[in-house]
Amino acid sequence: MNGINRSKIHPGQSVRIVLKKDQRTGALTEGVVQTILTKSPTHPHGIKVRLQDGQVGRVQEILSSEE
């Protein structure tokens, strides 16, 4: 599942994000959502989130439902 719709992303979910420094290569980082940073209901490049380890990026894949 992609990360374009804010309504499908919740704190506690496992996701794969692309970090700003990895946007050119498309390398994905896996983690658990701590905070949703994007305010709009959708974003074409993915909803921006902060992971529990502090990294910030745009959601590319949703791996699991809310835990």
C-alpha positions as CSV (number, residue, x, y, z in Angstrom):
1,M,0.0,0.0,0.0
2,N,1.3,3.5,-0.8
3,G,1.6,6.4,1.5
4,I,-0.3,9.1,-0.4
5,N,-3.4,9.2,1.8
6,R,-3.0,10.6,5.3
7,S,-6.1,8.8,6.6
8,K,-4.4,5.4,6.1
9,I,-1.3,6.3,8.2
10,H,-1.4,6.2,12.0
11,P,1.2,6.3,14.8
12,G,2.5,2.9,15.6
13,Q,2.4,1.6,12.0
14,S,5.4,0.0,10.4
15,V,6.3,1.9,7.2
16,R,9.0,2.4,4.6
17,I,10.0,6.0,4.0
18,V,12.4,7.8,1.7
19,L,14.7,10.2,3.5
20,K,15.5,13.6,1.9
21,K,19.1,12.5,1.3
22,D,17.9,9.3,-0.4
23,Q,15.3,10.8,-2.8
24,R,17.7,10.6,-5.8
25,T,18.5,6.9,-5.2
26,G,15.0,5.9,-3.9
27,A,16.6,4.0,-1.0
28,L,13.9,3.1,1.6
29,T,14.2,3.2,5.4
30,E,12.0,1.0,7.5
31,G,10.6,2.2,10.9
32,V,7.5,2.8,13.1
33,V,5.5,6.1,12.7
34,Q,5.8,8.4,15.7
35,T,4.2,11.6,14.3
36,I,2.5,12.6,11.1
37,L,3.9,15.9,9.8
38,T,1.8,16.5,6.7
39,K,-1.4,18.4,7.4
40,S,-3.1,17.9,4.0
41,P,-5.2,14.8,3.4
42,T,-3.1,13.7,0.4
43,H,0.4,14.4,-1.0
44,P,1.6,13.1,-4.4
45,H,5.1,12.3,-3.0
46,G,3.9,10.6,0.1
47,I,2.8,11.8,3.6
48,K,5.8,13.2,5.6
49,V,6.2,11.4,9.0
50,R,8.7,11.2,11.9
51,L,9.8,7.7,12.8
52,Q,10.3,6.6,16.5
53,D,14.1,6.8,15.9
54,G,13.8,10.5,14.9
55,Q,14.2,10.2,11.1
56,V,11.9,12.2,8.9
57,G,10.8,11.2,5.4
58,R,7.9,10.6,3.1
59,V,5.9,7.3,3.3
60,Q,6.4,5.1,0.3
61,E,4.9,1.8,1.6
62,I,2.7,0.9,4.6
63,L,3.8,-2.5,6.0
64,S,1.3,-3.1,8.8
65,S,-1.8,-1.9,10.5
66,E,-1.7,0.1,13.8
67,E,-0.3,-2.0,16.6
